[in-house]
Amino acid sequence: MIKMGNISLTIWAVAVCGLLFSAGCSDAGKRGFTNREMDSFVAAMISVECRVHAGNAEKVETATGFSEDKLRAITDYLKEKQLVVEIKDLDGIRLINEGCP
């Protein structure tokens, strides 16, 4: 067993991996949603032909079961990443995704 001071290399590696994993997960918590929740939202958008507006927003809300705050956090994130664009004439958003027409 390789020693680094009083700590074995194995224990040190496990500790570093744990810190890196935690650092990667902390961003999801700061955003207010998980990647799985974002995927669920994207799937719900695809089911309404990739466009969400006042006429069909309830379908996406029902499909996901998310709160208004969580839906807003996800859409804000997707806008920031340029994965959705605003549809001015429908007062809604359109998903930019390979599953969309």
N, CA, C and O atoms as a printed pandas DataFrame, in Angstrom:
     atom_number atom_name residue_name chain_id  residue_number  x_coord  y_coord  z_coord
0              1         N          MET        A               1    0.844   -1.166    0.000
1              2        CA          MET        A               1    0.000    0.000    0.000
2              3         C          MET        A               1    0.894    1.235    0.000
3              4         O          MET        A               1    1.841    1.334    0.780
4              5         N          ILE        A               2    0.575    2.178   -0.891
5              6        CA          ILE        A               2    1.340    3.413   -0.983
6              7         C          ILE        A               2    0.833    4.382    0.080
7              8         O          ILE        A               2   -0.372    4.558    0.253
8              9         N          LYS        A               3    1.767    5.003    0.784
9             10        CA          LYS        A               3    1.406    5.957    1.842
10            11         C          LYS        A               3    1.766    7.368    1.409
11            12         O          LYS        A               3    2.812    7.596    0.801
12            13         N          MET        A               4    0.886    8.314    1.730
13            14        CA          MET        A               4    1.156    9.741    1.530
14            15         C          MET        A               4    1.072   10.348    2.918
15            16         O          MET        A               4   -0.015   10.690    3.386
16            17         N          GLY        A               5    2.183   10.481    3.560
17            18        CA          GLY        A               5    2.169   10.919    4.952
18            19         C          GLY        A               5    1.544    9.807    5.777
19            20         O          GLY        A               5    2.025    8.675    5.742
20            21         N          ASN        A               6    0.493   10.101    6.510
21            22        CA          ASN        A               6   -0.206    9.108    7.317
22            23         C          ASN        A               6   -1.435    8.533    6.608
23            24         O          ASN        A               6   -2.152    7.712    7.181
24            25         N          ILE        A               7   -1.683    8.960    5.363
25            26        CA          ILE        A               7   -2.890    8.538    4.652
26            27         C          ILE        A               7   -2.504    7.650    3.479
27            28         O          ILE        A               7   -1.606    7.990    2.708
28            29         N          SER        A               8   -3.178    6.512    3.340
29            30        CA          SER        A               8   -2.895    5.633    2.212
30            31         C          SER        A               8   -3.430    6.269    0.932
31            32         O          SER        A               8   -4.355    7.080    0.973
32            33         N          LEU        A               9   -2.845    5.898   -0.198
33            34        CA          LEU        A               9   -3.261    6.426   -1.488
34            35         C          LEU        A               9   -4.721    6.100   -1.762
35            36         O          LEU        A               9   -5.433    6.921   -2.342
36            37         N          THR        A              10   -5.178    4.938   -1.364
37            38        CA          THR        A              10   -6.571    4.546   -1.584
38            39         C          THR        A              10   -7.531    5.477   -0.861
39            40         O          THR        A              10   -8.501    5.947   -1.455
40            41         N          ILE        A              11   -7.275    5.749    0.413
41            42        CA          ILE        A              11   -8.147    6.634    1.188
42            43         C          ILE        A              11   -8.107    8.037    0.606
43            44         O          ILE        A              11   -9.144    8.694    0.512
44            45         N          TRP        A              12   -6.943    8.503    0.218
45            46        CA          TRP        A              12   -6.804    9.818   -0.372
46            47         C          TRP        A              12   -7.594    9.906   -1.683
47            48         O          TRP        A              12   -8.289   10.895   -1.917
48            49         N          ALA        A              13   -7.493    8.878   -2.541
49            50        CA          ALA        A              13   -8.200    8.865   -3.825
50            51         C          ALA        A              13   -9.709    8.867   -3.616
51            52         O          ALA        A              13  -10.433    9.573   -4.319
52            53         N          VAL        A              14  -10.184    8.085   -2.659
53            54        CA          VAL        A              14  -11.624    8.038   -2.369
54            55         C          VAL        A              14  -12.100    9.409   -1.883
55            56         O          VAL        A              14  -13.170    9.867   -2.285
56            57         N          ALA        A              15  -11.333   10.053   -1.041
57            58        CA          ALA        A              15  -11.705   11.369   -0.529
58            59         C          ALA        A              15  -11.754   12.396   -1.653
59            60         O          ALA        A              15  -12.692   13.192   -1.715
60            61         N          VAL        A              16  -10.768   12.397   -2.541
61            62        CA          VAL        A              16  -10.739   13.343   -3.655
62            63         C          VAL        A              16  -11.905   13.084   -4.597
63            64         O          VAL        A              16  -12.552   14.028   -5.050
64            65         N          CYS        A              17  -12.182   11.821   -4.899
65            66        CA          CYS        A              17  -13.313   11.495   -5.776
66            67         C          CYS        A              17  -14.623   11.950   -5.150
67            68         O          CYS        A              17  -15.502   12.453   -5.849
68            69         N          GLY        A              18  -14.760   11.780   -3.857
69            70        CA          GLY        A              18  -15.965   12.231   -3.167
70            71         C          GLY        A              18  -16.135   13.733   -3.261
71            72         O          GLY        A              18  -17.249   14.219   -3.460
72            73         N          LEU        A              19  -15.053   14.473   -3.121
73            74        CA          LEU        A              19  -15.118   15.930   -3.241
74            75         C          LEU        A              19  -15.478   16.360   -4.648
75            76         O          LEU        A              19  -16.268   17.285   -4.837
76            77         N          LEU        A              20  -14.898   15.690   -5.643
77            78        CA          LEU        A              20  -15.212   16.037   -7.025
78            79         C          LEU        A              20  -16.666   15.721   -7.349
79            80         O          LEU        A              20  -17.336   16.502   -8.024
80            81         N          PHE        A              21  -17.156   14.581   -6.874
81            82        CA          PHE        A              21  -18.549   14.211   -7.109
82            83         C          PHE        A              21  -19.474   15.233   -6.460
83            84         O          PHE        A              21  -20.449   15.667   -7.073
84            85         N          SER        A              22  -19.178   15.612   -5.250
85            86        CA          SER        A              22  -20.009   16.595   -4.550
86            87         C          SER        A              22  -20.002   17.933   -5.265
87            88         O          SER        A              22  -21.032   18.602   -5.340
88            89         N          ALA        A              23  -18.862   18.325   -5.788
89            90        CA          ALA        A              23  -18.773   19.598   -6.496
90            91         C          ALA        A              23  -19.633   19.569   -7.746
91            92         O          ALA        A              23  -20.274   20.568   -8.075
92            93         N          GLY        A              24  -19.660   18.443   -8.451
93            94        CA          GLY        A              24  -20.488   18.328   -9.646
94            95         C          GLY        A              24  -21.959   18.337   -9.323
95            96         O          GLY        A              24  -22.755   18.849  -10.110
96            97         N          CYS        A              25  -22.339   17.797   -8.214
97            98        CA          CYS        A              25  -23.748   17.728   -7.839
98            99         C          CYS        A              25  -24.249   19.044   -7.263
99           100         O          CYS        A              25  -25.444   19.336   -7.328
100          101         N          SER        A              26  -23.365   19.824   -6.713
101          102        CA          SER        A              26  -23.814   21.039   -6.052
102          103         C          SER        A              26  -24.455   22.017   -7.021
103          104         O          SER        A              26  -25.340   22.773   -6.622
104          105         N          ASP        A              27  -24.038   22.028   -8.283
105          106        CA          ASP        A              27  -24.617   22.927   -9.270
106          107         C          ASP        A              27  -26.092   22.606   -9.492
107          108         O          ASP        A              27  -26.906   23.518   -9.633
108          109         N          ALA        A              28  -26.446   21.328   -9.524
109          110        CA          ALA        A              28  -27.846   20.947   -9.721
110          111         C          ALA        A              28  -28.701   21.483   -8.577
111          112         O          ALA        A              28  -29.802   21.981   -8.812
112          113         N          GLY        A              29  -28.223   21.390   -7.376
113          114        CA          GLY        A              29  -28.966   21.900   -6.237
114          115         C          GLY        A              29  -29.132   23.406   -6.286
115          116         O          GLY        A              29  -30.178   23.934   -5.909
116          117         N          LYS        A              30  -28.107   24.096   -6.747
117          118        CA          LYS        A              30  -28.171   25.550   -6.851
118          119         C          LYS        A              30  -29.182   25.992   -7.906
119          120         O          LYS        A              30  -29.801   27.048   -7.773
120          121         N          ARG        A              31  -29.345   25.192   -8.942
121          122        CA          ARG        A              31  -30.296   25.536   -9.997
122          123         C          ARG        A              31  -31.730   25.312   -9.536
123          124         O          ARG        A              31  -32.649   25.947  -10.053
124          125         N          GLY        A              32  -31.935   24.428   -8.580
125          126        CA          GLY        A              32  -33.279   24.169   -8.077
126          127         C          GLY        A              32  -33.963   22.982   -8.719
127          128         O          GLY        A              32  -35.157   22.767   -8.508
128          129         N          PHE        A              33  -33.218   22.199   -9.507
129          130        CA          PHE        A              33  -33.778   21.005  -10.142
130          131         C          PHE        A              33  -32.642   20.045  -10.488
131          132         O          PHE        A              33  -31.475   20.431  -10.554
132          133         N          THR        A              34  -33.011   18.800  -10.704
133          134        CA          THR        A              34  -32.021   17.788  -11.071
134          135         C          THR        A              34  -32.005   17.598  -12.586
135          136         O          THR        A              34  -32.899   18.069  -13.289
136          137         N          ASN        A              35  -30.996   16.915  -13.072
137          138        CA          ASN        A              35  -30.935   16.607  -14.502
138          139         C          ASN        A              35  -32.116   15.721  -14.905
139          140         O          ASN        A              35  -32.656   15.864  -16.002
140          141         N          ARG        A              36  -32.506   14.824  -14.033
141          142        CA          ARG        A              36  -33.651   13.953  -14.320
142          143         C          ARG        A              36  -34.926   14.783  -14.467
143          144         O          ARG        A              36  -35.746   14.511  -15.344
144          145         N          GLU        A              37  -35.095   15.787  -13.618
145          146        CA          GLU        A              37  -36.265   16.655  -13.720
146          147         C          GLU        A              37  -36.233   17.467  -15.011
147          148         O          GLU        A              37  -37.270   17.681  -15.639
148          149         N          MET        A              38  -35.047   17.917  -15.405
149          150        CA          MET        A              38  -34.928   18.647  -16.662
150          151         C          MET        A              38  -35.284   17.734  -17.833
151          152         O          MET        A              38  -35.969   18.155  -18.765
152          153         N          ASP        A              39  -34.822   16.494  -17.785
153          154        CA          ASP        A              39  -35.148   15.533  -18.842
154          155         C          ASP        A              39  -36.650   15.284  -18.912
155          156         O          ASP        A              39  -37.212   15.150  -19.999
156          157         N          SER        A              40  -37.294   15.222  -17.759
157          158        CA          SER        A              40  -38.744   15.034  -17.716
158          159         C          SER        A              40  -39.456   16.222  -18.360
159          160         O          SER        A              40  -40.424   16.042  -19.099
160          161         N          PHE        A              41  -38.979   17.428  -18.083
161          162        CA          PHE        A              41  -39.553   18.627  -18.678
162          163         C          PHE        A              41  -39.371   18.618  -20.191
163          164         O          PHE        A              41  -40.305   18.929  -20.930
164          165         N          VAL        A              42  -38.177   18.263  -20.657
165          166        CA          VAL        A              42  -37.905   18.210  -22.096
166          167         C          VAL        A              42  -38.823   17.190  -22.767
167          168         O          VAL        A              42  -39.362   17.458  -23.841
168          169         N          ALA        A              43  -39.007   16.021  -22.143
169          170        CA          ALA        A              43  -39.904   15.001  -22.696
170          171         C          ALA        A              43  -41.335   15.531  -22.777
171          172         O          ALA        A              43  -42.038   15.275  -23.755
172          173         N          ALA        A              44  -41.766   16.265  -21.756
173          174        CA          ALA        A              44  -43.112   16.843  -21.762
174          175         C          ALA        A              44  -43.241   17.881  -22.874
175          176         O          ALA        A              44  -44.290   17.979  -23.511
176          177         N          MET        A              45  -42.183   18.655  -23.111
177          178        CA          MET        A              45  -42.218   19.636  -24.205
178          179         C          MET        A              45  -42.302   18.942  -25.555
179          180         O          MET        A              45  -43.049   19.376  -26.432
180          181         N          ILE        A              46  -41.547   17.877  -25.726
181          182        CA          ILE        A              46  -41.589   17.140  -26.990
182          183         C          ILE        A              46  -42.995   16.596  -27.230
183          184         O          ILE        A              46  -43.462   16.559  -28.369
184          185         N          SER        A              47  -43.674   16.173  -26.157
185          186        CA          SER        A              47  -45.021   15.617  -26.304
186          187         C          SER        A              47  -46.046   16.653  -26.762
187          188         O          SER        A              47  -47.110   16.283  -27.258
188          189         N          VAL        A              48  -45.746   17.935  -26.604
189          190        CA          VAL        A              48  -46.641   19.003  -27.090
190          191         C          VAL        A              48  -46.008   19.701  -28.299
191          192         O          VAL        A              48  -46.147   20.910  -28.480
192          193         N          GLU        A              49  -45.324   18.924  -29.103
193          194        CA          GLU        A              49  -44.690   19.392  -30.343
194          195         C          GLU        A              49  -43.659   20.495  -30.128
195          196         O          GLU        A              49  -43.470   21.366  -30.977
196          197         N          CYS        A              50  -42.999   20.437  -28.978
197          198        CA          CYS        A              50  -41.838   21.287  -28.676
198          199         C          CYS        A              50  -42.161   22.758  -28.479
199          200         O          CYS        A              50  -41.255   23.589  -28.426
200          201         N          ARG        A              51  -43.433   23.086  -28.370
201          202        CA          ARG        A              51  -43.836   24.470  -28.162
202          203         C          ARG        A              51  -44.753   24.555  -26.952
203          204         O          ARG        A              51  -45.757   23.848  -26.870
204          205         N          VAL        A              52  -44.400   25.422  -26.021
205          206        CA          VAL        A              52  -45.229   25.626  -24.834
206          207         C          VAL        A              52  -45.709   27.067  -24.838
207          208         O          VAL        A              52  -44.923   28.007  -24.956
208          209         N          HIS        A              53  -47.014   27.213  -24.708
209          210        CA          HIS        A              53  -47.635   28.533  -24.682
210          211         C          HIS        A              53  -48.871   28.433  -23.798
211          212         O          HIS        A              53  -49.162   27.368  -23.254
212          213         N          ALA        A              54  -49.590   29.521  -23.653
213          214        CA          ALA        A              54  -50.746   29.553  -22.742
214          215         C          ALA        A              54  -51.769   28.469  -23.067
215          216         O          ALA        A              54  -52.431   27.951  -22.167
216          217         N          GLY        A              55  -51.902   28.124  -24.345
217          218        CA          GLY        A              55  -52.891   27.130  -24.748
218          219         C          GLY        A              55  -52.574   25.697  -24.362
219          220         O          GLY        A              55  -53.482   24.872  -24.267
220          221         N          ASN        A              56  -51.289   25.380  -24.135
221          222        CA          ASN        A              56  -50.937   23.996  -23.802
222          223         C          ASN        A              56  -50.023   23.858  -22.585
223          224         O          ASN        A              56  -49.575   22.755  -22.271
224          225         N          ALA        A              57  -49.747   24.953  -21.907
225          226        CA          ALA        A              57  -48.830   24.910  -20.755
226          227         C          ALA        A              57  -49.328   23.956  -19.671
227          228         O          ALA        A              57  -48.529   23.308  -18.994
228          229         N          GLU        A              58  -50.632   23.874  -19.512
229          230        CA          GLU        A              58  -51.187   22.997  -18.479
230          231         C          GLU        A              58  -50.818   21.532  -18.735
231          232         O          GLU        A              58  -50.622   20.773  -17.786
232          233         N          LYS        A              59  -50.721   21.131  -19.996
233          234        CA          LYS        A              59  -50.331   19.749  -20.324
234          235         C          LYS        A              59  -48.920   19.451  -19.819
235          236         O          LYS        A              59  -48.662   18.370  -19.289
236          237         N          VAL        A              60  -48.010   20.410  -19.984
237          238        CA          VAL        A              60  -46.631   20.232  -19.522
238          239         C          VAL        A              60  -46.593   20.231  -17.992
239          240         O          VAL        A              60  -45.898   19.414  -17.388
240          241         N          GLU        A              61  -47.328   21.129  -17.378
241          242        CA          GLU        A              61  -47.391   21.177  -15.915
242          243         C          GLU        A              61  -47.930   19.871  -15.352
243          244         O          GLU        A              61  -47.393   19.349  -14.375
244          245         N          THR        A              62  -48.991   19.335  -15.962
245          246        CA          THR        A              62  -49.592   18.081  -15.498
246          247         C          THR        A              62  -48.642   16.911  -15.715
247          248         O          THR        A              62  -48.505   16.049  -14.847
248          249         N          ALA        A              63  -47.986   16.883  -16.877
249          250        CA          ALA        A              63  -47.074   15.777  -17.195
250          251         C          ALA        A              63  -45.890   15.716  -16.235
251          252         O          ALA        A              63  -45.436   14.631  -15.872
252          253         N          THR        A              64  -45.393   16.877  -15.827
253          254        CA          THR        A              64  -44.222   16.889  -14.949
254          255         C          THR        A              64  -44.608   16.877  -13.476
255          256         O          THR        A              64  -43.918   16.272  -12.655
256          257         N          GLY        A              65  -45.699   17.537  -13.143
257          258        CA          GLY        A              65  -46.093   17.659  -11.740
258          259         C          GLY        A              65  -45.231   18.641  -10.965
259          260         O          GLY        A              65  -45.267   18.654   -9.735
260          261         N          PHE        A              66  -44.453   19.468  -11.668
261          262        CA          PHE        A              66  -43.540   20.401  -11.023
262          263         C          PHE        A              66  -44.257   21.678  -10.599
263          264         O          PHE        A              66  -45.273   22.067  -11.174
264          265         N          SER        A              67  -43.698   22.311   -9.582
265          266        CA          SER        A              67  -44.204   23.607   -9.131
266          267         C          SER        A              67  -43.867   24.666  -10.180
267          268         O          SER        A              67  -43.017   24.461  -11.046
268          269         N          GLU        A              68  -44.546   25.786  -10.079
269          270        CA          GLU        A              68  -44.282   26.900  -10.997
270          271         C          GLU        A              68  -42.833   27.377  -10.861
271          272         O          GLU        A              68  -42.196   27.720  -11.857
272          273         N          ASP        A              69  -42.316   27.398   -9.639
273          274        CA          ASP        A              69  -40.925   27.822   -9.415
274          275         C          ASP        A              69  -39.940   26.883  -10.094
275          276         O          ASP        A              69  -38.960   27.330  -10.689
276          277         N          LYS        A              70  -40.199   25.579  -10.007
277          278        CA          LYS        A              70  -39.291   24.605  -10.628
278          279         C          LYS        A              70  -39.368   24.724  -12.147
279          280         O          LYS        A              70  -38.341   24.671  -12.824
280          281         N          LEU        A              71  -40.574   24.883  -12.688
281          282        CA          LEU        A              71  -40.723   25.053  -14.133
282          283         C          LEU        A              71  -39.998   26.303  -14.608
283          284         O          LEU        A              71  -39.348   26.291  -15.653
284          285         N          ARG        A              72  -40.107   27.372  -13.846
285          286        CA          ARG        A              72  -39.419   28.619  -14.200
286          287         C          ARG        A              72  -37.896   28.426  -14.151
287          288         O          ARG        A              72  -37.181   28.898  -15.035
288          289         N          ALA        A              73  -37.412   27.741  -13.129
289          290        CA          ALA        A              73  -35.966   27.502  -13.010
290          291         C          ALA        A              73  -35.452   26.694  -14.200
291          292         O          ALA        A              73  -34.387   26.989  -14.742
292          293         N          ILE        A              74  -36.205   25.681  -14.602
293          294        CA          ILE        A              74  -35.782   24.850  -15.736
294          295         C          ILE        A              74  -35.811   25.661  -17.025
295          296         O          ILE        A              74  -34.856   25.612  -17.800
296          297         N          THR        A              75  -36.880   26.401  -17.268
297          298        CA          THR        A              75  -36.953   27.174  -18.507
298          299         C          THR        A              75  -35.897   28.279  -18.534
299          300         O          THR        A              75  -35.325   28.558  -19.588
300          301         N          ASP        A              76  -35.633   28.907  -17.396
301          302        CA          ASP        A              76  -34.566   29.916  -17.345
302          303         C          ASP        A              76  -33.217   29.300  -17.689
303          304         O          ASP        A              76  -32.427   29.890  -18.427
304          305         N          TYR        A              77  -32.956   28.111  -17.152
305          306        CA          TYR        A              77  -31.699   27.420  -17.442
306          307         C          TYR        A              77  -31.609   27.075  -18.931
307          308         O          TYR        A              77  -30.574   27.289  -19.562
308          309         N          LEU        A              78  -32.701   26.538  -19.486
309          310        CA          LEU        A              78  -32.696   26.169  -20.906
310          311         C          LEU        A              78  -32.530   27.395  -21.796
311          312         O          LEU        A              78  -31.890   27.312  -22.845
312          313         N          LYS        A              79  -33.096   28.530  -21.395
313          314        CA          LYS        A              79  -32.893   29.773  -22.140
314          315         C          LYS        A              79  -31.437   30.196  -22.080
315          316         O          LYS        A              79  -30.853   30.592  -23.089
316          317         N          GLU        A              80  -30.860   30.109  -20.898
317          318        CA          GLU        A              80  -29.455   30.480  -20.703
318          319         C          GLU        A              80  -28.542   29.636  -21.589
319          320         O          GLU        A              80  -27.558   30.139  -22.131
320          321         N          LYS        A              81  -28.870   28.356  -21.733
321          322        CA          LYS        A              81  -28.069   27.439  -22.542
322          323         C          LYS        A              81  -28.481   27.459  -24.014
323          324         O          LYS        A              81  -27.944   26.702  -24.823
324          325         N          GLN        A              82  -29.429   28.322  -24.356
325          326        CA          GLN        A              82  -29.960   28.476  -25.711
326          327         C          GLN        A              82  -30.561   27.177  -26.245
327          328         O          GLN        A              82  -30.420   26.846  -27.422
328          329         N          LEU        A              83  -31.238   26.446  -25.347
329          330        CA          LEU        A              83  -31.920   25.208  -25.730
330          331         C          LEU        A              83  -33.411   25.432  -25.919
331          332         O          LEU        A              83  -34.120   24.548  -26.398
332          333         N          VAL        A              84  -33.884   26.607  -25.545
333          334        CA          VAL        A              84  -35.243   27.050  -25.877
334          335         C          VAL        A              84  -35.153   28.493  -26.352
335          336         O          VAL        A              84  -34.275   29.251  -25.940
336          337         N          VAL        A              85  -36.079   28.848  -27.226
337          338        CA          VAL        A              85  -36.169   30.237  -27.698
338          339         C          VAL        A              85  -37.595   30.712  -27.489
339          340         O          VAL        A              85  -38.534   29.916  -27.466
340          341         N          GLU        A              86  -37.741   31.998  -27.340
341          342        CA          GLU        A              86  -39.067   32.559  -27.130
342          343         C          GLU        A              86  -39.836   32.611  -28.444
343          344         O          GLU        A              86  -39.269   32.869  -29.506
344          345         N          ILE        A              87  -41.138   32.360  -28.349
345          346        CA          ILE        A              87  -42.052   32.502  -29.479
346          347         C          ILE        A              87  -42.894   33.730  -29.167
347          348         O          ILE        A              87  -43.844   33.659  -28.388
348          349         N          LYS        A              88  -42.548   34.834  -29.767
349          350        CA          LYS        A              88  -43.185   36.117  -29.442
350          351         C          LYS        A              88  -44.684   36.112  -29.760
351          352         O          LYS        A              88  -45.487   36.562  -28.943
352          353         N          ASP        A              89  -45.070   35.607  -30.939
353          354        CA          ASP        A              89  -46.477   35.687  -31.327
354          355         C          ASP        A              89  -47.391   34.771  -30.519
355          356         O          ASP        A              89  -48.600   34.995  -30.475
356          357         N          LEU        A              90  -46.833   33.741  -29.877
357          358        CA          LEU        A              90  -47.636   32.841  -29.034
358          359         C          LEU        A              90  -47.396   33.070  -27.548
359          360         O          LEU        A              90  -48.031   32.430  -26.709
360          361         N          ASP        A              91  -46.478   33.983  -27.218
361          362        CA          ASP        A              91  -46.105   34.222  -25.828
362          363         C          ASP        A              91  -45.715   32.909  -25.150
363          364         O          ASP        A              91  -46.252   32.538  -24.106
364          365         N          GLY        A              92  -44.769   32.227  -25.777
365          366        CA          GLY        A              92  -44.328   30.945  -25.246
366          367         C          GLY        A              92  -42.884   30.669  -25.594
367          368         O          GLY        A              92  -42.121   31.583  -25.906
368          369         N          ILE        A              93  -42.513   29.390  -25.537
369          370        CA          ILE        A              93  -41.146   28.980  -25.850
370          371         C          ILE        A              93  -41.168   27.767  -26.779
371          372         O          ILE        A              93  -42.133   27.003  -26.813
372          373         N          ARG        A              94  -40.068   27.612  -27.535
373          374        CA          ARG        A              94  -39.894   26.468  -28.424
374          375         C          ARG        A              94  -38.588   25.787  -28.063
375          376         O          ARG        A              94  -37.561   26.441  -27.884
376          377         N          LEU        A              95  -38.636   24.476  -27.960
377          378        CA          LEU        A              95  -37.465   23.674  -27.615
378          379         C          LEU        A              95  -36.605   23.449  -28.850
379          380         O          LEU        A              95  -37.116   23.136  -29.925
380          381         N          ILE        A              96  -35.297   23.609  -28.689
381          382        CA          ILE        A              96  -34.338   23.306  -29.745
382          383         C          ILE        A              96  -33.755   21.934  -29.388
383          384         O          ILE        A              96  -32.938   21.810  -28.475
384          385         N          ASN        A              97  -34.189   20.912  -30.122
385          386        CA          ASN        A              97  -33.837   19.529  -29.764
386          387         C          ASN        A              97  -33.998   18.661  -30.998
387          388         O          ASN        A              97  -34.840   18.940  -31.851
388          389         N          GLU        A              98  -33.192   17.604  -31.098
389          390        CA          GLU        A              98  -33.287   16.704  -32.251
390          391         C          GLU        A              98  -34.636   15.992  -32.325
391          392         O          GLU        A              98  -35.004   15.493  -33.389
392          393         N          GLY        A              99  -35.375   15.933  -31.229
393          394        CA          GLY        A              99  -36.690   15.310  -31.227
394          395         C          GLY        A              99  -37.804   16.248  -31.655
395          396         O          GLY        A              99  -38.978   15.880  -31.620
396          397         N          CYS        A             100  -37.436   17.477  -32.066
397          398        CA          CYS        A             100  -38.438   18.490  -32.420
398          399         C          CYS        A             100  -38.485   18.719  -33.921
399          400         O          CYS        A             100  -37.463   18.668  -34.605
400          401         N          PRO        A             101  -39.701   18.976  -34.428
401          402        CA          PRO        A             101  -39.833   19.260  -35.868
402          403         C          PRO        A             101  -39.257   20.617  -36.220
403          404         O          PRO        A             101  -39.283   21.017  -37.384
